[in-house]
Amino acid sequence: MPSLELPQAPRYVHIPASKENLDYADLPVIDLSKASTLEGRISLSAEVRDAMTEYGFFYVVNHGYTTAQTERIFNIANMAFEHVTSEEKAAYVGDMKESGSFQGYKPRQYWHTDKGASDQVEIYGINRDVSKREHPQILRQFLPEISQFARHNHLNVLHPILRIFALGMELPEETLVNFHGFESIGETYVRLMKYYPRSSDVDEKAKDVWLIGHTDIGSVTILYSQPVSGLQILSRQGTWKWVKHIENALVINVGDALEFLSGVAIWRVVKPPEDQRHVTRLGVFYFGMTDDDVKLVPLVDSPVLQRVGITRRFEDDAAPTMGDWRKGRMTQYSSRALRPFTDRPVEEDAIAGGVVKHYN
């Protein structure tokens, strides 16, 4: 009988949550276990619709992963950064500028933040089909677990949330699920991410912003909550609010693809509070995107959109596909020709016939 013992991964120890008095966003908490029945999904659809209208973000609990399973994923995530040499990382650097595909490593000092300050964020991206490309030697033993993690997020988290969104828009509940096939051609992926502390002079140059305010490229982003504060969201009142850590919860937000179909959220990453400023910040994400061939036009059959009005970012015949939009945003993100926005501290990109705003 084959051994059921998992390969060893050194334990990653999270520091305690910040004790500083931060201005937290009062985000709703959605119990995903209720999504197992149609009645539960209908009930949750009203909660989620209100959350997206007011905040653009919400927490998810009872998502099917235990605390131990989540800790295991963070242990594996840290291996990608602390147990792979610089030379081997260089051999697996992704070509997102050229291909628009976020697979492989993104090294530090790759992205623009503000006033020319470079980022200190390291990323390893893994397509939900983990066999699409080679991986560093030490990570290969963990690929079955990473593959299972991707499948769980796609089928047990992303799809239920999409059904709830569809019901909230008074559409057949498989409408959005049908745009997000697990086996379809697309770039939905697992992201492992590590933020490193920056020098005080670089932070001063960038006004303590580590990643400028932006929307995500895809449809739904799933973030596994961790205790180092840094994530902020832009409220409807125009102020930035911190996102609080909840153990073994997920933080959910929508990106461009669902904004084109319905609505949007804006977020940024800033320097952690004083009592966490000296530590790295390890993140685990699942970035959901529609299939590459989905045309990003409003869901005009939604009675909700018909009642509140449909806002188009593009004329329907000029709207990009998910593949075109993804490639446009990824290839321009780190080398943008920015135009100042006059009435707010905003920079703009022109991509695929549309405009993307970055909030400083």
PyMOL commands that set and color helices and strands:
alter all, ss='L'
color gray80, all
select helices_A, chain A and resi 32-36+38-54+67-82+86-91+96-99+130-132+137-140+143-168+177-179+200-205+256-261+274-276+303-308+316-318+322-333
alter helices_A, ss='H'
color red, helices_A
select strands_A, chain A and resi 29-31+57-61+104-106+121-127+189-195+209-214+220-224+231-234+240-242+250-254+267-270+281-288+339-341+346-351+354-359
alter strands_A, ss='S'
color yellow, strands_A
deselect
rebuild
show_as cartoon
